[in-house]
Amino acid sequence: MKPTRSFDLLILGGGIAGMTAAIFAARSNIKTAIIEEKICGGLANWTNNVENFPSHVSINGMELMERVHAQVENLGVDVDQAAEVLRLDLSGPLKTVETGEYLYTGRAIILATGRQPVRLQMETDCDHVHYCSVCDGSAYVGKQVLVVGGGNSGFDESLYLLSLGVAKIVMVEALDSCGASETTQAKLRAYSDIDIKTSTFVRALTKEGNGVRVTLENVHSGRRESIYVDGIFVFIGQKPNTGLFHGIVNLDANGYVIAGLNMETDVPGVYAAGDVVQKSYRYLTTAMADGTIAALAAEKYIRATIENEVQATRVIADPNEPIRS
């Protein structure tokens, strides 16, 4: 039988939304635990330069997350990393989360499990496909790579790859124009070692020598071309980590959690925050706002629950004694 660890508030996910929620909860004297499947920081750990975070003109994503993590631990929040969730029961007044080591209980829970990169949807035996330039980019210094995706992530990561010393980048975007901000596009287009192809997608990948033979196809004309690259970096979007929540809370057609103005779900005592929530904009700052609201709403719920329990105890102790607020 696994040891039980009891808290007021459980937070699933240690990204910026979950850690912000933990900071606000801890400062309200709410006993809080973060349960993180990998390491705290989420996808921000993969970002070389964060340039839209107030107070920092530019900061490394992992460094920023490490600072937030340090603040969380300084406030006494229990942080369990590399903790795979095996089972959830959020239906009763006491929420339970089972991991490989422990059974966690809490009066309320915040779902902040974030998102993960969308994989390239094609069969290939190629092992040169990557989803994190910070993690894998250094292996391609002096080499040529393909970047799939012309959004902000694709442009930001391409700038980082070039800063490492990657010799050339071919970028492909299936849409007729790239979706990255004009400022970011201008920075990348200033390089001579970048070839951007819009209305183009990857038709096939074949392992060739120490690299990859890539077949590209134009969306409109159907014209194909074959190029050789040493590696491929894919940034074509992300999907929510909500597999555990199906049938437990309401999700939209794309798998995002449906939450109200106070980040509440349709299950009492269950809140959601960050990229996992159905919304229009997803940035570190919007995730922080979600985490703040979810923590404050959860605190109110927890204190009301405790007060109700106290009142119920008084009634049982002396059913004739009037209840005073």
C-alpha positions as CSV (number, residue, x, y, z in Angstrom):
1,M,0.0,0.0,0.0
2,K,1.4,3.4,-1.0
3,P,2.0,6.1,1.6
4,T,-0.7,8.9,1.6
5,R,0.4,12.5,1.5
6,S,-2.4,15.0,2.4
7,F,-2.6,18.6,1.2
8,D,-5.1,21.4,0.9
9,L,-4.3,22.0,-2.8
10,L,-2.8,19.7,-5.4
11,I,-1.4,21.1,-8.6
12,L,-0.8,18.8,-11.6
13,G,2.0,20.4,-13.7
14,G,5.0,22.4,-12.8
15,G,5.1,24.9,-15.7
16,I,4.7,28.6,-15.3
17,A,0.9,28.3,-14.6
18,G,1.3,25.6,-12.0
19,M,4.2,27.3,-10.3
20,T,2.5,30.7,-10.2
21,A,-0.6,29.1,-8.7
22,A,1.7,27.5,-6.1
23,I,3.2,30.8,-5.2
24,F,-0.1,32.5,-4.6
25,A,-1.5,29.5,-2.7
26,A,1.6,29.2,-0.4
27,R,1.5,32.9,0.4
28,S,-2.1,32.3,1.5
29,N,-1.0,29.6,3.9
30,I,-2.6,26.9,1.7
31,K,-0.7,23.6,2.1
32,T,0.3,22.9,-1.5
33,A,2.0,20.2,-3.6
34,I,3.1,20.3,-7.2
35,I,3.1,17.0,-9.1
36,E,5.2,17.2,-12.3
37,E,5.6,14.3,-14.7
38,K,9.0,15.6,-16.0
39,I,10.8,18.6,-14.6
40,C,9.4,22.0,-13.6
41,G,9.4,24.7,-16.3
42,G,7.4,23.0,-19.1
43,L,8.0,24.0,-22.7
44,A,9.7,27.3,-21.5
45,N,12.7,25.2,-20.7
46,W,13.1,24.6,-24.4
47,T,13.2,28.3,-25.3
48,N,16.6,29.9,-25.7
49,N,15.5,33.5,-25.5
50,V,12.3,34.8,-23.9
51,E,11.8,38.4,-25.1
52,N,8.2,39.2,-24.1
53,F,8.4,38.7,-20.4
54,P,8.1,41.9,-18.3
55,S,11.3,43.0,-16.5
56,H,13.5,41.1,-18.9
57,V,14.6,42.4,-22.3
58,S,15.8,38.9,-23.0
59,I,16.3,35.8,-20.8
60,N,17.0,32.2,-21.3
61,G,13.8,30.1,-20.8
62,M,15.3,27.6,-18.5
63,E,17.0,30.2,-16.4
64,L,13.7,32.0,-15.9
65,M,11.9,28.8,-14.9
66,E,14.7,27.9,-12.5
67,R,14.2,31.3,-10.8
68,V,10.5,30.7,-10.4
69,H,11.1,27.2,-9.2
70,A,13.5,28.5,-6.5
71,Q,10.8,30.9,-5.3
72,V,8.3,28.1,-5.1
73,E,10.6,25.9,-3.0
74,N,11.5,28.9,-0.8
75,L,7.8,29.3,0.1
76,G,7.7,25.7,1.3
77,V,5.7,24.1,-1.5
78,D,6.2,20.4,-1.9
79,V,7.5,19.7,-5.4
80,D,7.5,16.1,-6.7
81,Q,9.2,15.9,-10.1
82,A,9.5,12.9,-12.4
83,A,6.2,11.7,-10.9
84,E,4.0,9.9,-13.4
85,V,0.3,10.1,-12.6
86,L,-1.3,6.6,-12.7
87,R,-4.8,7.4,-11.5
88,L,-7.1,10.3,-10.7
89,D,-10.3,10.5,-8.7
90,L,-11.7,14.0,-8.7
91,S,-15.4,13.2,-8.2
92,G,-15.6,13.4,-4.4
93,P,-14.9,16.2,-1.9
94,L,-11.4,14.9,-1.5
95,K,-9.4,14.7,-4.7
96,T,-6.9,11.9,-5.1
97,V,-3.9,11.5,-7.3
98,E,-1.9,8.3,-7.5
99,T,1.7,8.3,-8.7
100,G,4.3,5.5,-8.8
101,E,5.3,6.3,-5.2
102,Y,2.5,8.1,-3.4
103,L,-1.2,8.6,-3.0
104,Y,-1.9,12.3,-2.8
105,T,-5.1,13.8,-1.5
106,G,-6.3,17.4,-1.6
107,R,-9.4,19.4,-1.0
108,A,-9.0,21.1,-4.4
109,I,-6.8,20.6,-7.5
110,I,-5.5,22.7,-10.3
111,L,-4.9,21.0,-13.7
112,A,-1.9,22.7,-15.3
113,T,-0.4,20.0,-17.4
114,G,0.4,22.2,-20.4
115,R,1.0,21.0,-24.0
116,Q,3.5,19.0,-26.0
117,P,4.8,19.4,-29.5
118,V,2.8,18.0,-32.4
119,R,4.8,15.3,-34.1
120,L,5.5,15.1,-37.8
121,Q,2.8,12.8,-39.1
122,M,4.6,10.4,-41.4
123,E,6.2,7.0,-41.2
124,T,10.0,7.1,-41.3
125,D,13.0,5.3,-39.9
126,C,14.9,8.6,-39.7
127,D,16.3,9.4,-36.3
128,H,17.3,12.9,-37.2
129,V,13.9,14.5,-36.4
130,H,13.9,16.8,-33.4
131,Y,11.4,19.0,-31.5
132,C,13.8,21.1,-29.3
133,S,16.7,23.1,-30.7
134,V,18.0,23.9,-27.2
135,C,18.2,20.2,-26.5
136,D,19.6,18.9,-29.8
137,G,20.8,21.9,-31.8
138,S,24.5,21.7,-30.8
139,A,24.9,18.5,-32.8
140,Y,24.3,20.4,-36.1
141,V,27.0,23.1,-35.9
142,G,28.4,23.7,-39.4
143,K,25.6,21.6,-40.9
144,Q,22.4,22.2,-42.8
145,V,19.0,21.6,-41.2
146,L,15.3,21.8,-42.2
147,V,12.9,23.7,-40.0
148,V,9.3,22.8,-40.4
149,G,6.9,25.5,-39.3
150,G,6.9,29.3,-39.9
151,G,5.3,30.5,-36.7
152,N,6.9,32.3,-33.8
153,S,8.5,29.0,-32.5
154,G,9.9,28.1,-35.9
155,F,11.5,31.6,-36.3
156,D,12.8,31.8,-32.7
157,E,14.3,28.4,-32.8
158,S,15.9,29.1,-36.2
159,L,17.6,32.2,-34.8
160,Y,18.9,30.1,-32.0
161,L,20.2,27.4,-34.4
162,L,22.0,30.0,-36.4
163,S,23.5,31.5,-33.2
164,L,24.9,28.0,-32.4
165,G,26.7,27.9,-35.8
166,V,24.3,25.9,-38.0
167,A,25.5,26.6,-41.5
168,K,22.2,26.8,-43.3
169,I,18.5,26.5,-42.6
170,V,15.7,25.7,-45.0
171,M,12.4,26.6,-43.5
172,V,9.1,25.3,-44.9
173,E,5.6,26.6,-44.0
174,A,2.4,25.0,-45.4
175,L,0.5,28.2,-45.4
176,D,0.9,31.0,-48.0
177,S,2.7,33.2,-45.4
178,C,4.6,32.8,-42.2
179,G,2.7,33.5,-38.9
180,A,5.6,34.8,-36.9
181,S,5.7,38.4,-35.7
182,E,7.1,40.9,-38.1
183,T,9.9,41.7,-35.7
184,T,11.0,38.1,-35.4
185,Q,10.7,37.5,-39.2
186,A,12.9,40.6,-39.9
187,K,15.6,39.3,-37.6
188,L,15.8,35.9,-39.3
189,R,15.4,37.2,-42.9
190,A,18.5,39.4,-42.3
191,Y,20.6,36.3,-42.4
192,S,21.9,35.0,-45.7
193,D,21.9,31.4,-44.5
194,I,18.2,31.1,-44.5
195,D,15.9,29.9,-47.3
196,I,12.1,30.2,-46.5
197,K,9.6,28.3,-48.6
198,T,5.9,29.0,-48.0
199,S,3.0,27.0,-49.4
200,T,5.3,24.0,-49.0
201,F,5.1,20.8,-46.9
202,V,7.2,17.7,-46.3
203,R,6.0,14.9,-48.5
204,A,8.5,12.2,-47.5
205,L,11.7,11.6,-45.5
206,T,14.3,9.0,-46.3
207,K,17.4,8.2,-44.3
208,E,20.5,8.9,-46.5
209,G,24.0,8.4,-45.2
210,N,24.4,10.4,-42.0
211,G,21.5,12.7,-42.9
212,V,18.0,12.8,-44.5
213,R,16.7,13.1,-48.0
214,V,13.6,15.2,-47.8
215,T,10.9,15.5,-50.5
216,L,9.1,18.9,-50.4
217,E,5.8,19.6,-52.3
218,N,4.2,22.8,-53.2
219,V,0.6,23.0,-51.9
220,H,-0.8,24.7,-55.0
221,S,1.2,23.4,-58.0
222,G,2.1,20.0,-56.6
223,R,5.7,20.5,-57.8
224,R,8.2,18.5,-55.8
225,E,11.8,19.0,-55.0
226,S,14.4,16.9,-53.2
227,I,16.9,18.3,-50.7
228,Y,19.5,16.8,-48.4
229,V,19.8,18.0,-44.8
230,D,21.7,16.8,-41.8
231,G,18.7,17.1,-39.4
232,I,15.1,18.3,-39.1
233,F,13.5,20.5,-36.4
234,V,9.8,20.5,-36.2
235,F,7.7,23.4,-34.8
236,I,4.2,22.9,-36.2
237,G,2.1,23.4,-33.1
238,Q,1.3,21.8,-29.8
239,K,-1.5,19.7,-28.3
240,P,-2.9,19.7,-24.7
241,N,-1.8,17.1,-22.2
242,T,-5.3,16.1,-21.2
243,G,-5.4,12.4,-21.8
244,L,-5.9,11.8,-18.1
245,F,-8.9,14.1,-17.9
246,H,-11.2,12.5,-20.5
247,G,-14.5,11.7,-18.9
248,I,-13.5,13.5,-15.7
249,V,-13.9,17.2,-16.7
250,N,-15.4,18.9,-19.8
251,L,-13.0,19.2,-22.8
252,D,-13.6,20.8,-26.1
253,A,-13.2,19.1,-29.5
254,N,-9.5,19.7,-29.5
255,G,-8.9,18.3,-26.0
256,Y,-8.6,21.6,-24.1
257,V,-10.1,22.0,-20.7
258,I,-13.2,24.2,-20.6
259,A,-12.9,26.6,-17.7
260,G,-14.9,29.6,-16.4
261,L,-13.9,33.1,-15.5
262,N,-12.4,31.9,-12.2
263,M,-10.7,29.0,-14.0
264,E,-13.2,26.6,-12.6
265,T,-14.2,23.4,-14.4
266,D,-17.6,21.6,-14.3
267,V,-16.4,19.6,-11.3
268,P,-16.5,21.3,-7.9
269,G,-13.0,21.9,-6.5
270,V,-11.3,21.3,-9.8
271,Y,-9.6,24.2,-11.6
272,A,-7.4,24.6,-14.7
273,A,-4.7,27.0,-15.7
274,G,-2.2,27.7,-18.5
275,D,-1.9,26.2,-22.0
276,V,-4.2,23.3,-21.2
277,V,-7.2,25.6,-21.0
278,Q,-9.4,26.5,-24.0
279,K,-8.5,30.1,-24.9
280,S,-7.3,32.4,-27.7
281,Y,-3.8,33.4,-26.5
282,R,-1.1,31.3,-24.9
283,Y,2.0,33.0,-23.5
284,L,3.9,32.8,-20.3
285,T,2.1,35.9,-19.1
286,T,-1.4,34.5,-19.9
287,A,-0.5,31.3,-18.1
288,M,0.6,33.2,-15.1
289,A,-2.7,35.1,-15.0
290,D,-4.6,31.8,-15.2
291,G,-2.5,30.4,-12.3
292,T,-3.1,33.4,-10.2
293,I,-6.9,33.3,-10.7
294,A,-7.0,29.5,-10.2
295,A,-5.1,29.7,-6.9
296,L,-7.2,32.5,-5.5
297,A,-10.5,30.7,-6.5
298,A,-9.2,27.4,-5.1
299,E,-8.2,29.1,-1.8
300,K,-11.8,30.5,-1.5
301,Y,-13.2,27.1,-2.2
302,I,-10.9,25.4,0.3
303,R,-11.7,27.8,3.1
304,A,-15.4,27.5,2.5
305,T,-15.1,23.7,2.6
306,I,-13.2,23.8,5.8
307,E,-15.8,26.1,7.4
308,N,-18.6,23.8,6.3
309,E,-16.8,20.9,7.9
310,V,-16.4,22.9,11.1
311,Q,-20.1,23.8,11.1
312,A,-21.1,20.3,10.5
313,T,-18.9,19.1,13.4
314,R,-20.6,21.6,15.7
315,V,-24.1,20.4,14.7
316,I,-23.1,16.8,15.4
317,A,-21.6,17.7,18.8
318,D,-24.7,19.6,19.9
319,P,-27.6,19.6,17.4
320,N,-29.5,22.1,19.6
321,E,-26.7,24.8,19.5
322,P,-27.3,27.5,17.0
323,I,-24.7,28.0,14.3
324,R,-23.0,31.4,14.5
325,S,-20.9,32.8,11.6
